[in-house]
Every structure is written in C-alpha cells, then in structure tokens.
C-alpha cells in the first residue's frame, strides 16, 4: 500500500510539475485565455460589422460617382449645344447688322436720290404712300431684327452661364465624392488589416487555450486517479518542522524565490484587491503550517487548486493554495512549521507559487501582521 501511494504521489508530482511549467510559460490561466477568446470574438464581430457598413457606404458613394459622371456627360452635351446656339445667334445678328449697314451706306452715298426717284415714279398718291410705307418698313424691319438677335444672344449667353455653373457644381460634387471614396477605401483597408490582426490573435489564443485545456484535463485525470486511490496524498514529508522568523507565524514558504504578489494589490486581470501574499517558488518547494492548529480542509478546489485551510483558534485561520501535492488531511492536527505540501500551480494560477492568506473572524488581513 505504501509503495502504491508513493508511486501515485510521484506521478502526481510529475504531472503537476509539467502542468505548472506550461502555465508558467504562458503566464495566463485557462479562464483568462477563455475570456480573451471571448473578447477577441467580440472585437472580430464588431470589426466585421464595421467592414459591412463601410462596404455599403462605399457602394453608395460609387453609385453616386457613376450618377454624377453621367450627369456631367449630359451637361457637357448641353454646354456644347448652347454654345452652338450662341454662335448661330451671333452669326445671324452679325449678318443682319452687316446687311443693314450696306443699305444705310447705299442710301447715304446715293444721297437718297434713288429712294426719292422711287417715290417720284409713283403713278398716284396711293402708290406713293405704299412705296413710302415700304421704305419705312424696311428700316423698321432692320431695327426689329437687330433687336431680336441681340435679345437672342443675351438669352443664350445667360443660358450658357447657367449651364456652365451647373457643370462646375457637378464637377465639384464629383471631386468631393472621389475624395470620400478614397477615404472610405482607406478605412476599409485599415479595417481589413485590423481584422487580420484580430484573426491572428484568435489563432494564437486558440492554440494557447487548447494547451491549457489539455493541461487542465491532464490535471483533472490525475486528481481523479488520486481520489480513487483513497483521497489526497498524506504521505508524511521528509524532515522535521521548519520554523523561521520571530513572528507569531513562521514563514509558510521560506524557500520561495520572490514575492510575486502582495496583500491588497489590484492586478490587471482581477479588479478585486488581492487577499494574501503570493510566494513564487519552484514546483515542489515545501510549504509549512504558519502555526499549530486543526486542518479544516485538505483537498482540491477549482479556483484554489490543492489547498489547505488551518484553524488556529480565536477566529484566526490560514489558507494555503495551488499545491502540487498535499501531506496533510482534513481533521488532522498540525504543529507550527510542520510541512503540509509542495508548491504547485493548480487551480486558477499563472505559475508555480504559494498563495498564503490570513483571516481574522472571516476577514482577510495582511499576513505581515503575524509574520
């Protein structure tokens, strides 16, 4: 029975050491990796929604650009047409003006004799009046035609100015639309780069999550095997009690490398102030009972991993978490400095360490008050 128990303890130590190394290398817990996966998925969904919105916006802008281009082409045709009208009106007005100048010049040079002769050759007063009226109408016609062509030229010029302004407005609109198109395309390119980066992070985190899940599953199986063998390993550890320091408590892990977290610290991944001290140490480093008392709990917890809770009386309790192996059992009485386990990284842990917590009447207090 002792041989089997020792083998089981050795197996548990090896597995937890391996799992602890994996956790430590990645410096992240399974829960944290899962939380990051959820956050990355949300970021990806938001980026994809933004991508769809930008694509729709770009499609609308492209349609507006196409519509504006068609209007510009139509407006170009209108400009050409009105310019033709203006040219013809100017030609007609010029021709009418030249014809009128020729008639005026002829009458001036002939001294008006021909016109008088025409009138004098009248057979009677009626004929004379008719010819005089004809001469008057010719002059009036010239004046009216000239005025009419001038009005036409003025109207066509106004029309050309209006169309030119419309063309200019459309050209400005098209320039603005092209600028918007370039801006949206830039945003789309940036969004695609962001999506690629998020997907890369998702892939990396998925690999990490898979590793952590495999480590957790391995640890769970070892725990089941341990439980099936009669509960938590309680093989007495080698050596006697270890007492260090002059405080009421002896140090629970004198072989630690450094204190990785302290009481009251607010860490990035946990908004709740830390309830104890964390002592980083190699896996298997001995942990000791800070003072004499009764072991209330010695077993496995999802968050605390393999942990021990000792009641020292008068409302004073100490808690020791994340062990790789335990050497005590619930109901057992332990002495001050008695080894209770070995450092590990079970439960919610980012690496091999001992979480040491002191409570007075159910409230966590600074362990330094007793060390």
C-alpha positions as CSV (number, residue, x, y, z in Angstrom):
1,X,0.0,0.0,0.0
2,X,2.8,2.4,0.9
3,X,4.6,1.6,-2.4
4,X,1.4,2.3,-4.4
5,X,0.8,5.5,-2.5
6,X,4.4,6.7,-3.1
7,X,4.1,5.9,-6.9
8,X,0.9,7.8,-7.0
9,X,2.4,10.8,-5.2
10,X,5.4,10.7,-7.7
11,X,3.0,10.6,-10.6
12,X,1.0,13.5,-9.2
13,X,4.2,15.5,-8.7
14,X,5.4,14.9,-12.2
15,X,2.1,15.8,-13.8
16,X,1.6,18.9,-11.8
17,X,5.2,19.9,-12.4
18,X,4.6,19.6,-16.2
19,X,1.3,21.4,-16.0
20,X,2.9,24.1,-13.8
21,X,5.6,24.7,-16.3
22,X,3.1,25.0,-19.1
23,X,1.0,27.5,-17.1
24,X,4.1,29.5,-16.1
25,X,5.5,29.7,-19.7
26,X,2.2,31.0,-21.0
27,X,1.7,33.2,-17.9
28,X,-2.0,33.0,-18.3
29,X,-4.8,30.9,-16.7
30,X,-7.4,28.9,-18.6
31,X,-10.1,31.3,-17.6
32,X,-8.1,34.3,-18.7
33,X,-7.4,32.6,-22.1
34,X,-11.1,31.8,-22.5
35,X,-12.0,35.4,-21.5
36,X,-9.5,36.7,-24.1
37,X,-11.1,34.4,-26.7
38,X,-14.5,35.9,-26.0
39,X,-13.2,39.4,-26.1
40,X,-11.4,38.8,-29.4
41,X,-14.5,37.2,-30.9
42,X,-16.5,40.3,-29.9
43,X,-13.8,42.5,-31.4
44,X,-13.9,40.4,-34.6
45,X,-17.7,40.7,-34.8
46,X,-17.5,44.5,-34.3
47,X,-14.8,44.8,-37.0
48,X,-16.8,42.7,-39.4
49,X,-19.9,44.8,-38.8
50,X,-17.9,47.9,-39.4
51,X,-16.5,46.3,-42.6
52,X,-20.0,45.6,-43.8
53,X,-21.1,49.1,-43.0
54,X,-18.1,50.6,-44.8
55,X,-18.6,48.4,-47.8
56,X,-22.3,49.5,-48.0
57,X,-21.2,53.1,-47.7
58,X,-18.6,52.7,-50.4
59,X,-21.1,51.1,-52.7
60,X,-23.4,54.1,-52.3
61,X,-20.6,56.5,-53.0
62,X,-19.6,54.6,-56.1
63,X,-23.2,54.7,-57.3
64,X,-23.3,58.5,-56.7
65,X,-20.0,58.9,-58.5
66,X,-21.4,57.0,-61.5
67,X,-24.6,59.0,-61.5
68,X,-22.7,62.3,-61.2
69,X,-20.4,61.2,-64.1
70,X,-23.5,60.5,-66.3
71,X,-24.9,63.9,-65.4
72,X,-21.6,65.6,-66.2
73,X,-21.7,63.9,-69.6
74,X,-25.2,65.1,-70.2
75,X,-24.3,68.6,-69.0
76,X,-21.3,68.6,-71.4
77,X,-23.7,67.9,-74.3
78,X,-25.9,70.8,-73.1
79,X,-23.0,73.1,-73.0
80,X,-21.9,72.2,-76.5
81,X,-25.5,72.6,-77.8
82,X,-26.0,76.0,-76.2
83,X,-22.6,77.2,-77.4
84,X,-23.8,76.2,-80.9
85,X,-27.0,78.2,-80.4
86,X,-25.0,81.2,-79.1
87,X,-22.6,81.0,-82.1
88,X,-25.5,80.9,-84.6
89,X,-27.3,83.8,-82.9
90,X,-24.2,85.8,-83.0
91,X,-23.7,84.9,-86.7
92,X,-27.4,85.9,-87.5
93,X,-27.1,89.1,-85.6
94,X,-23.8,89.9,-87.4
95,X,-25.3,89.1,-90.8
96,X,-28.4,91.3,-90.2
97,X,-26.2,94.1,-88.9
98,X,-23.9,93.9,-92.0
99,X,-27.0,93.9,-94.3
100,X,-28.4,96.9,-92.6
101,X,-25.0,98.7,-92.8
102,X,-24.9,98.1,-96.6
103,X,-28.4,99.5,-97.1
104,X,-27.6,102.6,-94.9
105,X,-24.3,103.1,-96.8
106,X,-26.0,102.8,-100.1
107,X,-28.7,105.4,-99.2
108,X,-26.0,107.7,-97.8
109,X,-23.8,107.5,-100.8
110,X,-26.7,108.0,-103.3
111,X,-27.9,110.9,-101.2
112,X,-31.2,109.3,-101.0
113,X,-31.9,110.2,-104.7
114,X,-32.7,106.6,-105.7
115,X,-35.2,106.4,-102.9
116,X,-36.7,109.7,-103.9
117,X,-36.8,108.6,-107.5
118,X,-38.6,105.5,-106.5
119,X,-41.1,107.6,-104.7
120,X,-41.4,110.1,-107.5
121,X,-42.1,107.4,-110.0
122,X,-45.3,106.7,-108.2
123,X,-48.3,106.7,-110.5
124,X,-50.5,108.2,-107.9
125,X,-50.8,109.2,-104.3
126,X,-51.8,105.7,-103.2
127,X,-48.7,104.2,-105.0
128,X,-46.5,106.9,-103.4
129,X,-47.8,106.2,-99.9
130,X,-47.4,102.5,-100.4
131,X,-43.8,102.9,-101.5
132,X,-43.1,105.3,-98.6
133,X,-44.5,102.8,-96.2
134,X,-42.4,100.1,-97.8
135,X,-39.3,102.1,-97.2
136,X,-40.3,102.8,-93.6
137,X,-41.0,99.1,-93.0
138,X,-37.6,98.1,-94.4
139,X,-35.9,100.4,-91.8
140,X,-38.2,99.2,-89.1
141,X,-37.5,95.5,-90.1
142,X,-33.8,96.1,-89.8
143,X,-34.2,97.6,-86.3
144,X,-36.6,94.9,-85.1
145,X,-34.4,92.1,-86.5
146,X,-31.3,93.5,-84.9
147,X,-33.0,93.9,-81.5
148,X,-34.4,90.4,-81.8
149,X,-31.0,88.9,-82.5
150,X,-29.5,90.9,-79.7
151,X,-32.1,89.5,-77.3
152,X,-31.4,86.0,-78.6
153,X,-27.7,86.4,-78.0
154,X,-28.3,87.7,-74.5
155,X,-30.6,84.8,-73.6
156,X,-28.2,82.3,-75.0
157,X,-25.4,83.8,-73.0
158,X,-27.4,83.7,-69.8
159,X,-28.3,80.1,-70.6
160,X,-24.6,79.2,-71.2
161,X,-23.6,80.8,-67.9
162,X,-26.2,78.8,-66.0
163,X,-25.2,75.5,-67.6
164,X,-21.5,76.3,-67.1
165,X,-22.3,76.9,-63.4
166,X,-24.3,73.6,-63.2
167,X,-21.4,71.8,-64.8
168,X,-19.0,73.4,-62.4
169,X,-21.2,72.3,-59.4
170,X,-21.3,68.8,-60.7
171,X,-17.6,68.7,-61.2
172,X,-17.1,69.9,-57.7
173,X,-19.5,67.2,-56.4
174,X,-17.7,64.5,-58.3
175,X,-14.4,65.6,-56.8
176,X,-15.9,65.5,-53.3
177,X,-17.3,62.1,-54.0
178,X,-14.0,60.7,-55.2
179,X,-12.3,62.1,-52.1
180,X,-15.0,60.4,-49.9
181,X,-14.4,57.2,-51.9
182,X,-10.7,57.3,-51.2
183,X,-11.3,58.0,-47.5
184,X,-13.7,55.1,-47.2
185,X,-11.4,52.8,-49.1
186,X,-8.6,53.8,-46.7
187,X,-10.9,52.9,-43.8
188,X,-11.7,49.6,-45.4
189,X,-8.1,48.7,-45.9
190,X,-7.3,49.7,-42.3
191,X,-10.3,47.6,-41.1
192,X,-9.1,44.6,-43.1
193,X,-5.7,44.9,-41.5
194,X,-7.3,45.1,-38.1
195,X,-9.4,42.0,-38.9
196,X,-6.3,40.1,-40.0
197,X,-4.5,41.1,-36.7
198,X,-7.6,40.0,-34.6
199,X,-7.8,36.7,-36.5
200,X,-4.1,36.2,-35.9
201,X,-4.6,36.8,-32.2
202,X,-7.6,34.5,-32.2
203,X,-5.5,31.7,-33.7
204,X,-2.7,32.2,-31.3
205,X,-5.0,32.3,-28.3
206,X,-6.9,29.3,-29.6
207,X,-3.6,27.3,-29.6
208,X,-2.8,28.5,-26.1
209,X,-6.3,27.7,-24.9
210,X,-6.0,24.2,-26.4
211,X,-2.8,23.7,-24.5
212,X,-4.2,25.0,-21.2
213,X,-7.3,22.8,-21.6
214,X,-5.2,19.8,-22.3
215,X,-3.1,20.6,-19.2
216,X,-6.3,21.1,-17.1
217,X,-7.7,17.8,-18.4
218,X,-4.5,16.0,-17.5
219,X,-4.6,17.5,-14.1
220,X,-8.2,16.5,-13.7
221,X,-7.5,12.9,-14.6
222,X,-4.6,12.8,-12.1
223,X,-6.9,14.2,-9.5
224,X,-9.5,11.5,-10.2
225,X,-6.8,8.9,-10.1
226,X,-5.6,10.3,-6.8
227,X,-9.2,10.4,-5.4
228,X,-9.8,6.8,-6.5
229,X,-6.7,5.8,-4.5
230,X,-8.2,6.9,-1.2
231,X,-8.2,10.7,-1.3
232,X,-5.4,13.3,-1.0
233,X,-1.9,12.0,-0.6
234,X,-1.0,12.3,3.0
235,X,2.4,10.5,3.0
236,X,4.5,12.2,5.7
237,X,7.1,14.5,4.1
238,X,10.8,14.0,4.9
239,X,12.4,16.1,7.6
240,X,11.1,17.7,10.8
241,X,9.4,21.0,11.4
242,X,10.9,24.2,10.0
243,X,10.4,27.5,11.9
244,X,11.7,30.8,10.6
245,X,11.4,34.4,11.8
246,X,10.4,35.8,15.2
247,X,6.7,36.5,14.5
248,X,3.7,34.6,15.8
249,X,3.6,32.8,12.4
250,X,6.6,31.0,10.9
251,X,7.1,31.7,7.2
252,X,4.8,29.3,5.2
253,X,7.3,29.0,2.3
254,X,10.9,30.1,3.4
255,X,12.3,28.6,0.2
256,X,10.5,31.0,-2.1
257,X,12.3,32.9,-4.9
258,X,10.4,36.2,-4.6
259,X,7.1,37.6,-3.6
260,X,5.1,37.8,-6.9
261,X,2.0,39.5,-5.4
262,X,1.1,41.1,-2.1
263,X,-1.9,41.7,0.1
264,X,-4.2,44.4,-1.2
265,X,-2.7,44.6,-4.7
266,X,-5.1,45.2,-7.6
267,X,-3.9,43.2,-10.6
268,X,-4.7,43.8,-14.3
269,X,-6.7,40.6,-14.6
270,X,-8.5,40.9,-11.3
271,X,-10.3,44.1,-10.0
272,X,-10.7,42.6,-6.5
273,X,-7.7,43.5,-4.2
274,X,-5.5,40.5,-3.5
275,X,-6.4,38.8,-0.2
276,X,-2.9,37.4,0.6
277,X,0.7,37.2,-0.4
278,X,2.0,35.1,-3.3
279,X,5.4,33.4,-3.0
280,X,6.8,32.3,-6.3
281,X,8.9,29.2,-6.0
282,X,10.0,26.1,-7.9
283,X,7.4,23.3,-8.1
284,X,7.6,21.1,-5.1
285,X,9.2,23.7,-2.7
286,X,8.0,22.8,0.8
287,X,5.2,24.7,2.4
288,X,4.6,24.8,6.2
289,X,1.9,25.4,8.7
290,X,2.3,29.0,9.9
291,X,1.1,28.0,13.4
292,X,-0.3,25.0,15.2
293,X,-3.9,24.2,14.5
294,X,-6.5,21.9,13.1
295,X,-6.7,21.2,9.4
296,X,-10.2,22.0,8.3
297,X,-9.8,21.5,4.6
298,X,-7.2,19.5,2.6
299,X,-8.3,18.8,-0.9
300,X,-9.0,20.2,-4.3
301,X,-10.8,23.3,-5.3
302,X,-11.4,24.6,-8.8
303,X,-10.0,28.1,-8.0
304,X,-7.6,27.3,-5.2
305,X,-6.4,24.0,-6.6
306,X,-4.9,21.7,-4.0
307,X,-5.3,23.7,-0.8
308,X,-5.1,23.5,3.0
309,X,-7.1,25.5,5.5
310,X,-6.0,25.5,9.1
311,X,-8.0,26.8,12.1
312,X,-5.7,28.2,14.8
313,X,-8.5,29.2,17.2
314,X,-9.7,32.6,18.4
315,X,-11.1,33.3,14.9
316,X,-7.6,33.1,13.3
317,X,-7.4,31.0,10.1
318,X,-4.7,30.5,7.4
319,X,-5.2,29.3,3.8
320,X,-2.5,27.7,1.6
321,X,-3.4,27.4,-2.2
322,X,-2.2,25.9,-5.5
323,X,-0.1,23.0,-4.1
324,X,1.2,20.3,-6.4
325,X,0.9,17.8,-3.5
326,X,-0.5,17.7,0.0
327,X,0.9,16.0,3.0
328,X,-2.0,16.5,5.5
329,X,-5.6,15.6,5.6
330,X,-8.8,17.2,7.0
331,X,-9.3,16.7,10.7
332,X,-5.6,16.4,11.4
333,X,-3.8,18.5,14.0
334,X,-0.6,20.1,12.8
335,X,2.3,21.7,14.6
336,X,3.9,25.1,13.8
337,X,6.4,24.6,11.0
338,X,5.1,21.2,10.0
339,X,5.3,20.6,6.2
340,X,1.8,20.5,4.7
341,X,2.6,20.3,1.0
342,X,4.7,21.3,-2.0
343,X,4.4,24.4,-4.2
344,X,2.4,24.0,-7.4
345,X,0.2,25.8,-9.9
346,X,-3.1,24.0,-9.6
347,X,-6.5,25.8,-9.9
348,X,-6.6,29.4,-11.1
349,X,-2.8,30.0,-11.3
350,X,-0.4,31.8,-13.5
351,X,2.7,29.8,-12.4
352,X,4.2,27.9,-9.5
353,X,3.6,29.7,-6.3
354,X,2.0,29.5,-2.8
355,X,-0.9,31.8,-2.1
356,X,-0.8,32.4,1.6
357,X,-3.9,34.0,3.2
358,X,-4.7,35.0,6.8
359,X,-8.2,35.6,8.0
360,X,-9.4,37.0,11.3
361,X,-13.0,36.4,12.1
362,X,-13.7,35.6,8.4
363,X,-12.0,38.8,7.1
364,X,-8.7,38.7,5.1
365,X,-5.9,40.6,6.8
366,X,-2.3,41.5,5.9
367,X,-0.1,38.4,6.7
368,X,2.7,40.8,7.6
369,X,0.9,41.5,10.9
370,X,1.7,37.9,12.0
371,X,5.0,37.1,10.2
